[in-house]
Each structure stands twice: as C-alpha cells, then as structure tokens.
C-alpha cells in the first residue's frame, strides 16, 4: 500500500492568493469593496473609471478623510483595519468594512496604486503595492482631498480566472448595477461611473434629499412613476426588533428581470428568503413573465445581526428572520391590495335632486365650426350636457374618473390572484381551433416591411387629429392612429383570449339604456327620428340576447353582464390604457347587432373586432381646443325680446360674449392630452412588442411616406 500523502504548510504567498480569490471573485467584487471603503471614509463624492470591464483598470476617487501617512506601510497587509480592535466590536459594528482583507487581496491579484491626502497636509502621497507590501516608500505628490485607488491588470497572475472573465461588457454592466444600488441608498453622496475614455458617464447622480429622485435618475422615470412607499416595523415598539422603509412597484410596472435592492443597516446584501417571499406576493399581481422593482432598507440593533458569515460580506444572518420576513411580506401584500388591483370608474346616479342636476349639467349653445376645418363632423348634440334622465347626453357626464386623476381600486387580492392563475393556466376553454386559425391568419398575412417600420420607428408627434408622424431610418411617414390602434387591439384580444384582467365600473351600466343612447345618436347622424317604442323593443331584444351570452362573454372576453342586464366589468387589453367611455353605447349596440352567435369563428372575430373598435384611440368627441377648434368653446348669448333690448351697445349692434366655457374646455384639453400621452407611451411601445401589420395597410392609406432624406438632398442640390 502507498503511504498517505504528507501534510505540508503552504507558503504565505500561496495562502494569500487563495484567500484573495475568495474575496475578489470578479471585478465587481473589487468595486463593491472600494466603494464601501469610500463610504466608510465619510465621502460625499465617489467617481469610478473602468477599463475592459475592470480587468485592465478600476480607478476610484473620493473626497473622504484620506489615509494617514503613518498608516500607508501597513495599509495593504492582511487583517489591518481601523474599523475594530477586538472581536467584541463586531457586536456593534456600523462600518461596512471590518476584516482588513479587501485591499490586501487586491494586491495579490493586481497592481494597486494609492494616492491620498488628509486634512491639513500641504501635499499628498502616492505608493504602489504588491503582495501586501509597498514596492517603494510613499512619494510626495499633488493631490486633491480624499483618496484615489487604481487597481490595474486584475487577475494577471491567475490565468484560469482571467479566461472565465472574457466578457468585459458583462462585467461592466455588473459594476454599473452595484454602483446604481449604492447611489439610490446613499442619497447624500454623489456617484459617477464611466468607461475609460468615455465623455459621458453611465451613472451620474448628485446628492439629494429625495430617494425617489435618486431612483428616477438611476432607474428611469418609468420605474419611479410606478413606485409605492412602504414602511414596516415590529408590533411592539419597546422591543426595537426592526424598522423597514422602502419603495415597491405597483401592478403597472413590469420588467423582464426582478430588481431587488436590499440594505440592512446601510450594508448592501442579498437575502434569498425575503426575495422569495416578495416574489410570491407579486406572482398574484403581475403576468407570468413580468418582474417587479423593490428597494428596501432595514435597520436593526447591531447586536441582532451577524455580518461575518460570507467572504464577500454579501450575506448576513439575522435574529428573528421569520418574523421580519412575514411582517414585510404582509405589508407589501396589503399595499398592493389597496393600490394595484383594478381600475375603478365612478358613475353618476340618476336619483339626484333636481337642484343638483341643474348645477352639474350645462347647456351651451356653441358657435358652429367653419366648414373644412375637421375631416369628421361632430354633431353639436354630442357636445351638450343634458339631464341624466335623458340618455341623449355625453356619457362622460355620468361616468367620471375618481377625483385626483388616480384610479381607485376595489377588488380583493384574491380575485387578482385567481385572475392571474387563470391567465397562466390555459384551459381547453380558451384553446379553440377558431382562435388559433384567426391568429394563424394574422401571422401569415403581415407585411414584413411595415413590421420593420413599426418596430424601429421613432415617434415624432401628432400631425393632426388622426395622423402621427413617424421617422424610420431616413424616411418620414404619416400613420393613421385610429387604424393602427384598432388592428392592434383586435390582435391583442385574440392573443389574450380567455385571460383578461378587469376594468371595474363602480356602478353597473344598464345595457338597455346604452343601446337606446346609441340608437338616438344614430338618428342624430342620419337626421331621422324613428319611434321611441321601436328603439325600446330593439334595446330589450338585444339586452336579452346579451344576457343569454353573458357566460361566454365573461369567460372568453372578460365582459361581465349581470342577471339584471347591467355591464359592470370590461377587459384590460393594453396595460395603462382605458378606452374612451363615450363609445361604450356604440360598442354594446355592435355586440347586439353585428355578431353572428351561431358560427364560432365569425362570432369570435366579430366580438374581437367590436372590442378593437371600442378600444381604438379615436379622437375625443369634444373638438381639439388648439386652432379653430376653440370656436366650439365660445359662448353666444341667445337673444330673445327682453334680452335683446338689454344687450345692445350705443350703436345698436348686438353684443356677443366671447368668454370661454372653461369647464368644457378643461375637459377637452385633458382628453386630448391624455390621448396623445397614450399614443406615445402606450400604443407605440405595445406595437413594437406585439403588432403584426396586415399587408392591406400598405395600400389603404394607414402608412403614407411623406419625405425621404435622399430626395430632399436632391431638391437642395437643384436649388
């Protein structure tokens, strides 16, 4: 038998290089350690320069208190630190560093140069380190307040490790991510991070008192706009178990990858158990592939946390972890339940006193629009508010968004969870052959050229009420927004078939009244007036028909009709978008009149088309206040005998009151501004993701090329 191998004591250099490989695993590990050292030095400005993902160069400069000249000889020796002097100090440690291993580890796997100056010194000192010791005595040099550390040729003596880190862009993105996390937590410190030689920084923040502003600067407006503030603490204030503050995203925010930024006692860490608990909460709110944004800061008594459990200090151990996780999970779940469950609209009831109806309704005789100023004639009747008992008025007089512009929520979290589970579990009821055939038809008949335009165009702005200007490469296009949005909604209805979230109406809207309203509007447009009894019969027949089809409409299309013939829920087709409720009467009438309920394929296609038309981004019924549309908002006094005598000037000519109808004008401005916002921020991003433009759009005027850079150059050359 062979003798057992002899146990040998490893040389100090081998031990240190092995230990360095544990502490400095990637360039981002070195960056995290260096940033934490700068924060411990009470810096208010930290700047990083990175080359080749940190392998060639990591340079960090701060304006902290600097390093004393007498400490430079032992600065990079292992286990030298200013943070503690005995093991018991770990029980109350508040600094991020405490082992004295980070800089020492870097000197064993890279070339490290330190330049520093302390307060009161006339000049600074620069010294280079290798294998934990100085390569030369500190040399006097010019320096600015604080410390600059350069880490060059990282892992130069570890060939295997260097080969595994070939993607510099991947390492740089990890560095940007970790600096971003520090930037949104330490709002009193300004951060910048740029590639070597780059003029513009990839991260640039300034000290601010608002954490939300810091998140907006680093992670963008979309993330900051959809955040909710959360707070939690232990139920017994005397126990001082923990205190949590943070921001979590609502249901309108959805990313491909979860972003969870967690600080415990100002220390950037990971906590997989808490992360899983929060993901469980969001799984009931977000679609399957969507992920949330979470920023959480937890403060605990130092004696309740063990920071010395991981080589890179990435993890910590806490007392009462289960209690803390359960409390935070409960608070986030409660916050989402109150904020992110459904969109609610308030309906004005008809049973008001006559006085309140008179006060809330306006009768305005608007001056007519000059001919040729609008491509579509808007009947004056649609611009007049009337008594709520008369359904000939505009629907927005009765259905208004809750005050403050924020949509209130009134559906339980259990209902949302049930809805999401249904969307994820594609049962046979939603796997109809007809739907697959309609989707195949869309996939087989789209135009690749127009699809390229849609996916890579830049939105310029609205050219008029219907057409938007788009730029694609060197070409400028006019695009018909109504046609595009109608087709996109139709395709989305088929894609989400049987798996819709809900828009909840606070008070159900009677289908019969909606159909009568739609029939009266048809009479106005066609300048005929059928018998009201006939309209009643049509409305009753269609109401009964839709009540019979209520189960199918709710299961497949998310349209809820109760036993009394009231519509109370509509589907969410595009997130962050609610259709124009003025068009719901036309939609309900279309369901009753235009759908062939006997043929499966035609039925699904017709209902999807009706939804597409209803949700399409039509121009609001109120005229556009810009330009000549303002004439609609001018009041004219109606002159009768007595009034005429009292409204004549000295010359005997009639006096016309040109004051603006402010309430109507304000409503119009809001409606048009909301439409343009939805076009830019909802419609076009959704089109880039989901839309397959049919070939017919190439010839029906939906896309019109109006200019190209090449032809413009030719014209300029002739001039």
C-alpha positions in Angstrom: 0.0 0.0 0.0 1.1 3.5 -0.8 2.0 5.8 2.1 -0.5 8.6 2.8 0.5 12.0 1.3 2.5 14.2 3.6 0.7 17.3 5.0 2.6 20.5 4.3 2.3 24.0 5.5 1.5 26.2 2.5 3.7 29.2 1.9 2.2 32.6 2.9 2.1 33.8 -0.7 0.0 30.8 -1.8 -2.3 31.2 1.2 -2.8 34.8 0.5 -3.5 34.3 -3.2 -6.1 31.5 -2.4 -7.8 33.9 0.1 -7.7 36.7 -2.4 -9.5 34.5 -4.9 -12.4 34.1 -2.4 -12.7 37.8 -1.5 -12.2 39.2 -5.0 -14.2 36.8 -7.2 -14.8 39.3 -10.1 -14.1 42.9 -10.9 -17.4 43.9 -9.4 -16.3 42.4 -6.1 -13.3 44.8 -6.0 -15.6 47.7 -6.9 -18.0 46.9 -4.1 -15.2 46.7 -1.6 -13.6 50.0 -2.8 -17.0 51.9 -2.7 -17.7 50.6 0.8 -14.2 51.9 1.9 -15.0 55.3 0.4 -18.4 55.4 2.2 -16.7 54.5 5.5 -14.3 57.4 4.9 -17.3 59.8 5.0 -17.1 60.7 1.3 -19.7 62.9 -0.3 -18.5 62.3 -3.9 -17.3 59.0 -5.4 -16.2 58.7 -9.0 -15.2 55.4 -10.8 -13.4 54.8 -14.1 -13.5 51.3 -15.6 -11.5 49.8 -18.5 -12.2 46.4 -20.1 -14.8 45.6 -17.5 -12.4 46.2 -14.7 -9.7 43.8 -15.8 -7.4 46.5 -17.1 -8.3 49.3 -14.7 -10.5 50.1 -11.8 -10.0 53.7 -10.6 -12.0 55.1 -7.7 -11.6 58.7 -6.3 -13.4 60.1 -3.3 -13.3 63.2 -1.1 -13.2 61.4 2.2 -10.9 61.9 5.1 -8.0 60.2 3.4 -5.3 57.9 4.9 -2.6 59.0 7.3 1.0 58.9 6.1 2.0 56.7 9.1 -0.6 54.1 8.1 0.5 53.7 4.5 3.1 50.9 5.2 0.5 48.6 6.7 -2.4 49.7 4.5 -2.4 46.6 2.3 -1.4 44.0 4.8 -4.0 41.4 5.7 -6.2 42.0 8.7 -5.2 45.6 9.2 -8.2 47.8 9.8 -9.3 51.0 11.5 -12.9 49.7 12.0 -12.4 47.5 15.1 -9.8 46.4 17.6 -11.4 43.4 19.3 -13.8 40.6 18.3 -16.5 42.0 20.6 -16.5 45.1 18.4 -18.3 43.1 15.8 -21.4 43.1 18.0 -21.8 46.8 17.5 -20.0 47.3 14.1 -21.6 50.1 12.0 -19.0 50.4 9.2 -19.2 48.3 6.1 -15.6 47.0 6.2 -14.1 45.3 9.3 -11.8 42.4 8.2 -9.0 44.3 6.6 -8.8 41.8 3.7 -10.1 43.7 0.6 -7.1 45.9 -0.3 -4.7 43.1 0.7 -6.5 40.6 -1.5 -6.3 43.1 -4.5 -2.5 43.4 -4.1 -2.1 39.6 -4.5 -4.1 39.5 -7.8 -3.4 43.0 -9.3 -1.2 46.1 -9.2 -2.5 48.6 -6.7 -1.6 52.3 -6.5 -2.9 54.6 -3.8 -2.8 58.4 -3.8 -4.1 60.1 -0.7 -4.1 63.4 1.3 -5.5 64.2 4.7 -6.9 67.4 6.0 -4.2 70.0 6.8 -1.5 68.4 4.6 0.2 70.6 2.0 0.6 67.7 -0.4 -0.4 64.1 -0.8 1.4 60.8 -1.1 1.4 58.1 -3.7 2.6 54.5 -3.2 2.3 51.2 -5.1 1.6 47.8 -3.5 2.3 44.2 -4.5 1.6 41.1 -2.4 0.5 43.2 0.5 3.6 45.3 0.9 4.8 48.6 -0.5 7.0 48.5 -3.6 8.6 51.8 -2.6 8.4 54.5 0.0 5.5 56.9 -0.2 6.3 59.7 -2.6 5.0 63.2 -2.2 2.7 64.4 -5.0 0.0 66.8 -5.8 -3.4 65.5 -4.7 -7.0 66.7 -4.1 -8.9 66.0 -0.9 -9.5 62.3 -0.3 -8.1 59.1 -1.8 -7.6 57.7 -5.2 -7.0 54.0 -5.7 -6.1 52.4 -9.0 -6.4 48.6 -9.4 -4.6 47.5 -12.7 -4.3 44.2 -14.5 -6.7 42.3 -12.2 -6.1 38.6 -12.1 -2.8 39.0 -14.1 -1.4 36.0 -12.2 -4.5 33.8 -12.3 -4.8 32.6 -15.9 -7.8 30.3 -15.3 -9.8 33.0 -13.5 -9.0 35.6 -16.2 -10.1 33.2 -19.0 -13.5 32.9 -17.4 -13.9 36.7 -17.4 -13.7 37.3 -21.1 -16.9 39.4 -21.5 -15.9 42.9 -20.5 -19.4 44.3 -21.3 -21.0 41.8 -18.9 -18.6 42.7 -16.1 -19.1 46.4 -16.7 -22.9 46.0 -16.5 -22.5 44.3 -13.2 -20.3 47.1 -12.0 -22.9 49.7 -13.1 -25.6 47.7 -11.3 -23.8 47.6 -8.0 -23.0 51.3 -8.2 -26.6 52.1 -9.0 -27.7 50.3 -5.9 -25.3 52.3 -3.7 -26.5 55.5 -5.4 -30.2 55.2 -4.6 -29.5 54.3 -1.0 -26.8 56.8 -0.1 -28.6 59.8 -1.4 -26.3 62.2 0.4 -23.4 61.0 -1.8 -22.9 61.8 -5.5 -21.8 58.9 -7.7 -20.4 58.7 -11.2 -19.2 55.7 -13.2 -17.9 55.8 -16.7 -15.8 53.7 -19.1 -12.2 54.8 -19.6 -12.0 57.3 -22.3 -15.8 57.9 -22.4 -17.0 61.5 -22.2 -20.4 60.7 -20.7 -20.9 58.8 -17.5 -23.2 55.8 -17.5 -24.2 56.7 -13.9 -24.2 60.3 -12.7 -26.1 61.2 -9.5 -26.0 64.3 -7.3 -26.6 64.4 -3.6 -30.3 64.8 -3.0 -32.8 64.6 -0.1 -35.3 62.6 -2.1 -34.8 58.9 -2.6 -37.5 58.9 -5.3 -35.5 61.4 -7.3 -32.4 59.2 -6.9 -34.3 56.2 -8.2 -35.7 58.3 -11.1 -32.1 59.4 -12.0 -30.7 55.9 -11.9 -33.5 53.6 -13.0 -35.6 55.9 -15.1 -38.9 57.8 -15.0 -41.0 54.6 -15.7 -39.7 52.9 -12.5 -40.1 55.9 -10.3 -43.6 56.7 -11.6 -44.9 53.3 -10.6 -43.5 53.0 -7.1 -45.3 52.9 -3.8 -43.8 53.8 -0.5 -43.9 51.0 2.1 -43.0 51.0 5.8 -43.0 48.3 8.5 -41.8 47.7 12.0 -42.2 45.3 14.8 -45.6 45.4 16.5 -44.0 46.0 19.9 -42.2 49.4 19.9 -40.3 48.5 23.1 -38.6 45.5 21.6 -37.0 47.5 18.7 -36.8 44.4 16.6 -36.5 46.1 13.2 -37.7 49.0 11.1 -38.2 48.9 7.3 -38.7 51.6 4.8 -38.7 51.3 1.0 -40.4 51.5 -2.4 -42.0 48.7 -4.3 -43.5 48.8 -7.8 -47.3 48.6 -8.4 -49.1 46.4 -10.9 -48.5 48.8 -13.8 -44.7 48.2 -13.7 -43.4 45.0 -15.3 -39.8 44.2 -16.2 -38.2 41.1 -17.6 -35.9 40.7 -14.5 -36.5 41.4 -10.9 -34.6 44.3 -9.4 -34.3 44.0 -5.6 -32.1 46.4 -3.8 -31.7 45.5 -0.1 -29.7 47.3 2.5 -29.5 46.1 6.1 -28.0 48.7 8.5 -26.7 50.5 5.4 -25.0 47.4 4.2 -25.7 46.1 0.6 -26.7 42.5 1.0 -28.7 39.7 -0.6 -31.5 37.8 1.3 -32.9 35.0 -0.8 -35.6 34.1 1.7 -37.0 37.6 1.7 -36.7 37.8 -2.0 -38.8 34.6 -2.5 -41.4 35.8 -0.1 -41.9 39.0 -2.0 -41.9 37.2 -5.3 -44.8 35.1 -4.1 -46.8 38.3 -3.4 -46.1 39.7 -6.9 -46.9 36.4 -8.6 -50.5 37.0 -7.8 -50.5 40.5 -9.3 -48.1 40.5 -12.3 -48.3 38.5 -15.5 -46.2 35.4 -15.6 -43.1 36.8 -17.2 -43.2 40.2 -15.5 -41.0 41.1 -12.6 -41.1 43.9 -10.0 -38.8 46.6 -8.7 -38.1 46.6 -5.0 -36.0 48.9 -2.8 -35.9 48.0 0.9 -33.8 49.4 3.8 -33.9 47.6 7.1 -32.5 48.9 10.3 -31.9 46.6 13.3 -30.0 46.8 16.5 -26.3 45.8 15.7 -26.4 43.0 18.3 -29.2 41.3 16.3 -27.2 40.9 13.1 -24.1 38.8 12.3 -22.2 40.4 9.4 -19.3 37.9 9.4 -20.9 35.0 7.6 -19.7 35.4 4.0 -16.3 36.0 2.4 -17.5 39.0 0.4 -20.0 40.2 3.1 -22.8 39.6 0.5 -25.0 37.9 3.1 -25.8 38.4 6.8 -27.5 36.4 9.5 -30.4 38.0 11.5 -32.2 37.1 14.7 -35.9 36.5 14.2 -35.6 36.2 10.5 -39.0 34.5 10.1 -40.8 37.3 12.0 -39.2 40.0 9.9 -39.9 38.3 6.6 -43.6 37.6 7.5 -44.1 41.3 8.5 -42.5 42.7 5.4 -44.4 40.3 3.2 -47.7 41.2 4.9 -47.1 45.0 4.5 -46.3 44.7 0.8 -49.3 42.4 0.1 -51.6 44.9 1.9 -50.1 47.8 0.0 -50.6 46.1 -3.4 -54.1 45.1 -2.4 -55.0 48.7 -1.8 -53.2 50.2 -4.8 -52.8 47.8 -7.7 -55.8 45.6 -8.2 -58.3 47.1 -10.6 -59.3 50.4 -12.3 -62.5 51.8 -11.0 -64.8 54.4 -12.5 -67.5 56.3 -10.7 -70.9 56.5 -12.3 -73.2 59.4 -11.5 -76.5 58.1 -10.3 -79.8 59.3 -11.8 -81.5 59.6 -8.5 -80.2 63.1 -7.7 -82.3 66.1 -6.6 -83.4 68.4 -9.4 -81.2 71.2 -7.9 -78.0 69.1 -8.1 -78.8 68.0 -11.6 -79.2 71.6 -12.7 -76.0 72.6 -11.1 -74.0 69.7 -12.6 -75.4 69.9 -16.1 -74.5 72.6 -18.6 -76.4 73.7 -21.6 -74.2 75.6 -24.0 -75.1 76.8 -27.5 -71.7 76.6 -29.3 -70.8 78.5 -32.4 -70.5 76.3 -35.4 -67.2 75.1 -36.8 -66.2 76.6 -40.1 -66.5 74.1 -42.9 -63.4 72.2 -43.9 -61.7 72.6 -40.5 -62.4 69.0 -39.5 -62.4 65.8 -41.6 -65.1 64.3 -39.4 -68.3 66.2 -38.5 -69.0 66.2 -34.8 -72.8 66.7 -34.1 -73.5 69.6 -31.8 -75.8 67.3 -29.8 -72.8 65.3 -28.6 -71.2 68.5 -27.1 -74.2 69.4 -24.9 -74.6 68.1 -21.4 -78.2 67.3 -20.5 -80.2 65.9 -17.7 -79.0 62.5 -16.6 -82.6 61.2 -17.1 -82.2 61.9 -20.8 -79.7 59.4 -22.3 -79.0 61.6 -25.3 -76.2 63.4 -23.5 -72.5 62.6 -23.4 -71.6 59.5 -21.3 -68.8 61.3 -19.6 -71.4 63.5 -17.9 -72.4 60.3 -16.0 -69.2 58.3 -15.8 -66.3 60.2 -14.4 -62.8 59.1 -13.2 -62.4 59.4 -9.4 -61.0 62.8 -8.3 -57.3 63.4 -8.4 -56.7 61.5 -11.6 -55.7 58.4 -9.7 -57.8 55.3 -10.3 -59.1 53.8 -7.1 -59.0 50.0 -6.6 -61.8 47.9 -5.1 -61.1 44.3 -6.0 -59.6 41.9 -3.4 -56.2 40.5 -3.9 -57.7 37.0 -4.0 -59.7 38.0 -7.1 -56.5 39.2 -8.8 -54.6 36.0 -7.9 -57.5 34.0 -9.3 -57.4 36.1 -12.5 -53.6 35.6 -12.9 -53.8 31.9 -12.3 -56.5 31.7 -15.0 -54.2 33.6 -17.4 -51.4 31.2 -16.6 -53.4 28.0 -16.8 -54.6 27.9 -20.4 -57.5 25.5 -20.2 -59.3 23.9 -23.1 -62.0 26.6 -23.0 -59.5 29.1 -24.3 -57.8 26.7 -26.8 -60.4 27.0 -29.5 -59.5 26.0 -33.0 -61.2 29.2 -34.3 -58.9 31.4 -32.2 -55.8 29.5 -33.5 -57.0 29.9 -37.1 -57.5 33.6 -36.6 -54.1 34.0 -35.0 -52.5 32.0 -37.9 -54.3 34.3 -40.4 -52.7 37.3 -38.7 -49.2 35.6 -38.7 -49.5 34.6 -42.3 -50.7 37.9 -43.7 -48.5 40.5 -42.1 -46.2 42.8 -44.1 -42.5 42.4 -43.1 -41.6 45.8 -44.4 -44.2 47.6 -42.3 -43.4 45.4 -39.4 -39.8 46.7 -39.6 -41.1 50.3 -39.7 -43.3 49.7 -36.6 -40.5 48.0 -34.6 -37.8 50.5 -35.3 -39.6 53.8 -35.9 -39.3 57.0 -33.8 -42.4 58.8 -32.7 -42.2 62.4 -33.8 -45.6 63.8 -32.8 -49.2 64.2 -34.0 -49.7 65.8 -37.4 -53.4 66.3 -36.9 -56.3 64.6 -35.0 -55.8 61.2 -36.8 -52.3 61.0 -38.3 -49.0 60.8 -36.4 -45.5 61.5 -37.8 -43.0 58.7 -37.6 -39.4 58.6 -38.6 -37.8 55.3 -39.8 -34.2 55.5 -40.9 -34.1 58.3 -43.5 -37.9 58.3 -44.2 -40.8 60.3 -42.7 -44.2 58.6 -42.5 -47.8 59.6 -41.7 -49.5 56.8 -39.8 -53.3 56.6 -39.2 -53.5 56.1 -35.4 -57.2 55.0 -35.5 -56.5 52.2 -38.0 -53.3 51.1 -36.2 -54.8 51.1 -32.7 -57.9 49.3 -33.9 -55.9 46.5 -35.5 -53.6 46.2 -32.5 -56.5 45.9 -30.1 -58.1 43.2 -32.3 -54.9 41.2 -32.4 -54.4 41.6 -28.6 -57.9 40.4 -27.9 -57.2 37.2 -29.8 -53.8 36.8 -28.2 -55.2 37.3 -24.6 -58.3 35.3 -25.5 -59.8 34.0 -22.2 -57.2 35.5 -20.0 -58.0 39.2 -19.3 -57.6 41.4 -16.3 -60.6 43.6 -15.5 -61.6 47.3 -15.6 -64.2 47.5 -12.8 -67.1 50.0 -13.1 -68.1 51.2 -9.6 -71.8 51.2 -10.6 -73.1 48.8 -13.3 -74.3 50.5 -16.5 -77.7 49.3 -17.9 -77.3 47.7 -21.3 -80.8 48.8 -22.4 -80.1 52.5 -21.7 -76.8 52.3 -23.5 -78.4 50.7 -26.6 -81.1 53.4 -26.6 -78.4 56.1 -26.3 -76.6 54.5 -29.3 -79.8 54.4 -31.4 -80.5 58.0 -30.7 -77.0 59.0 -31.7 -77.6 57.1 -35.0 -80.8 59.1 -35.5 -78.8 62.3 -35.0 -76.2 61.3 -37.5 -78.7 60.2 -40.1 -81.1 63.1 -39.5 -84.1 60.8 -39.0 -86.1 60.1 -35.9 -87.6 56.6 -35.5 -90.4 55.9 -33.0 -89.1 55.6 -29.4 -91.2 52.5 -28.9 -89.3 50.8 -31.7 -86.0 51.7 -30.1 -87.2 50.3 -26.8 -88.1 47.0 -28.4 -84.7 46.8 -30.1 -82.9 47.6 -26.9 -84.9 44.9 -25.0 -84.3 42.2 -27.6 -80.5 43.0 -27.6 -80.4 43.1 -23.8 -82.0 39.7 -23.5 -79.6 38.3 -26.2 -76.5 39.6 -24.4 -77.8 38.3 -21.0 -78.0 34.8 -22.7 -74.4 35.2 -23.9 -73.1 36.6 -20.6 -71.2 33.5 -19.5 -69.4 33.2 -22.8 -68.6 36.9 -22.9 -67.1 36.8 -19.4 -65.2 33.6 -19.8 -63.6 34.5 -23.2 -63.6 38.3 -23.3 -63.7 39.5 -19.7 -67.0 41.3 -20.3 -69.2 40.8 -17.2 -73.0 41.2 -17.6 -75.2 40.5 -14.5 -78.6 39.0 -14.4 -80.3 42.4 -14.5 -78.7 43.2 -17.8 -76.0 45.6 -16.5 -72.4 45.7 -17.7 -70.0 46.0 -14.8 -66.6 44.9 -16.0 -64.6 45.4 -19.2 -61.3 43.7 -20.2 -57.8 45.2 -19.9 -56.4 44.9 -23.5 -53.3 47.1 -23.1 -51.9 47.9 -19.7 -52.1 51.5 -18.6 -54.8 52.2 -21.1 -58.5 52.7 -20.6 -60.9 53.2 -23.5 -63.0 56.3 -24.2 -66.2 55.5 -22.3 -68.1 57.8 -24.6 -68.0 55.0 -27.1 -69.4 52.2 -24.9 -73.0 52.7 -26.3 -71.8 52.1 -29.8 -69.8 49.0 -28.6 -72.8 47.4 -26.8 -75.1 48.0 -29.8 -72.5 46.4 -32.1 -72.4 43.3 -29.8 -76.2 43.0 -30.2 -76.5 43.7 -33.9 -73.3 42.7 -35.7 -72.3 39.4 -34.1 -73.3 36.0 -35.7 -73.6 34.0 -32.5 -74.2 30.7 -34.3 -70.9 30.5 -36.1 -67.9 30.1 -33.7 -65.3 31.7 -35.9 -67.4 34.6 -37.1 -68.6 35.2 -33.5 -65.1 35.4 -32.0 -63.9 37.6 -34.9 -66.9 40.0 -34.6 -66.6 40.4 -30.9 -62.9 40.9 -31.1 -63.4 43.5 -33.9 -66.1 45.3 -31.8 -63.6 45.4 -28.9 -60.9 46.6 -31.2 -63.1 49.5 -32.5 -64.2 50.4 -28.9 -60.6 50.5 -27.5 -59.1 52.1 -30.6 -57.6 55.6 -30.0 -60.3 57.6 -31.7 -60.2 61.4 -31.5 -62.2 62.5 -28.4 -65.8 63.6 -29.2 -65.0 67.1 -27.9 -63.2 69.2 -30.7 -59.5 69.8 -30.3 -59.1 73.1 -28.4 -56.0 74.0 -30.4 -56.6 76.1 -33.6 -60.0 76.6 -34.9 -61.5 74.0 -32.5 -61.5 76.8 -29.9 -64.6 78.2 -31.6 -66.6 75.4 -30.1 -65.9 76.8 -26.7 -67.1 80.3 -27.3 -70.3 81.2 -25.6 -73.0 83.1 -27.6 -75.9 84.7 -25.8 -79.3 83.7 -27.0 -81.3 86.8 -27.7 -85.0 87.0 -27.1 -87.2 90.0 -26.7 -86.1 91.3 -23.3 -82.6 90.1 -23.5 -82.1 91.7 -26.9 -83.0 95.1 -25.6 -80.6 94.8 -22.7 -77.6 93.6 -24.8 -77.2 96.4 -27.3 -74.4 98.9 -27.3 -74.7 102.6 -28.1 -74.7 101.9 -31.8 -77.5 99.4 -31.5 -75.4 96.4 -32.6 -75.6 93.1 -30.8 -73.0 92.3 -28.2 -71.5 88.8 -28.4 -70.0 87.3 -25.3 -66.7 85.7 -26.4 -65.8 84.3 -23.0 -64.6 80.7 -22.9 -66.7 77.8 -21.5 -63.9 76.9 -19.0 -65.3 73.6 -17.7 -65.9 72.2 -21.1 -62.5 73.5 -22.4 -60.7 71.9 -19.4 -62.3 68.6 -20.1 -61.4 68.7 -23.8 -57.8 69.7 -23.0 -57.4 66.8 -20.6 -59.0 64.3 -23.0 -56.7 65.3 -25.9 -53.6 65.4 -23.8 -54.4 62.0 -22.3 -54.9 60.6 -25.8 -51.5 61.9 -27.1 -49.8 60.6 -24.0 -51.4 57.2 -24.5 -50.3 57.2 -28.2 -46.7 57.9 -27.4 -46.2 55.9 -24.2 -48.7 53.0 -24.6 -49.6 52.5 -28.2 -46.2 52.7 -29.9 -44.3 50.6 -27.2 -47.0 48.0 -27.4 -46.9 48.0 -31.2 -43.2 47.4 -31.2 -43.7 44.3 -29.0 -46.9 42.8 -30.3 -48.2 44.3 -33.6 -48.1 42.4 -36.9 -49.4 45.0 -39.5 -51.6 43.3 -42.2 -50.5 43.7 -45.8 -53.6 45.7 -46.6 -52.2 48.6 -44.6 -49.6 49.2 -47.3 -52.3 50.3 -49.7 -55.2 51.6 -47.7 -53.6 54.8 -46.5 -52.6 53.7 -43.0 -48.9 54.4 -43.8 -48.0 57.2 -46.1 -44.4 58.2 -46.9 -44.2 62.0 -46.9 -40.5 62.6 -47.2 -37.1 60.9 -47.5 -33.7 62.4 -46.8 -32.3 61.2 -50.1 -34.9 63.0 -52.2 -34.6 66.1 -50.0 -30.9 66.3 -50.8 -31.6 66.1 -54.5 -34.0 69.0 -54.2 -31.5 71.0 -52.2 -28.8 70.3 -54.8 -31.0 71.7 -57.5 -31.6 74.8 -55.5 
